[in-house]
Amino acid sequence: MQLIPPDIEQYVSEQTDPVSPLLKRLEQETREKTPHPQMLSGPVEGRFLQMLIRLSGARNVLEIGTFTGFSALMMAEGLPENGEIVTLEIDDAYADIAARYFTISPYRNKIRLMRGPARNSLSTLPQQFFDFIFIDADKGSYGDYYEEGIRLIRRGGLITVDNALWNGKALQPDDDDSRAIARFNNLVKQDSRVEKVMLTIRDGIYLIRKK
């Protein structure tokens, strides 16, 4: 299912600020050298995350699911000088690509990459510390990551969750991932601890604010 017509996607991209040459190189390498390049957040979603960080004044950011580092670099660009993003990745091949680009980025001092299972890394992080959390990892664990996010984020902080529409399959789930997304969406919908709005950006973003 094509949620947004290609010509509309192209138009939206053209009306959005372009990304740096470094990010363009990372995007190209991700498409050429990884088996799942569609996991890349992309320039429009990256700029959206960056804008949310700037508007909210976030200083401490957590990303669950680094992939090759595109979204982490976009968010790091939006942080103040004393800001930091902690980004978690279990796959060493993806983390290696991300680390290489982090090293040559002008924002390298704002990024801390943690390798290994996210659950292990999350258990070491301080409660109610983060201002902004971005979840884009294995879909079956979204519910667990969300609960950890509620524990780790301060009151008034934002949680953004990618793939909330799962290419439209969240409406009529017929496989494990789409059923996991549908369960997660329902969990958030019924959660009185948060305010929420679902956005049709790219593959769907659930924007959630802890009360």
Number of C-alpha atoms within 10 A of each C-alpha: 7 8 15 14 8 10 9 10 14 11 10 11 15 11 9 12 10 13 14 11 9 15 20 15 12 20 19 12 14 23 15 11 10 15 9 11 17 10 15 20 24 19 21 20 20 19 21 15 21 20 16 17 24 16 10 13 16 20 21 20 27 27 24 26 23 28 29 29 27 23 26 30 25 24 27 26 20 21 22 15 12 9 17 22 23 20 25 26 25 18 15 13 12 17 23 16 18 22 19 13 20 23 12 10 17 13 19 16 15 24 22 16 18 18 17 14 13 20 14 12 16 19 11 8 15 11 15 14 17 26 21 28 27 25 23 23 22 13 21 16 15 21 17 12 20 21 10 16 25 21 17 22 24 18 17 15 23 28 26 21 21 22 23 27 23 23 16 16 17 21 13 10 16 10 10 11 17 23 19 20 24 19 17 20 19 11 12 18 15 9 10 10 13 18 15 18 11 16 14 13 18 19 18 19 23 20 17 22 19 17 12
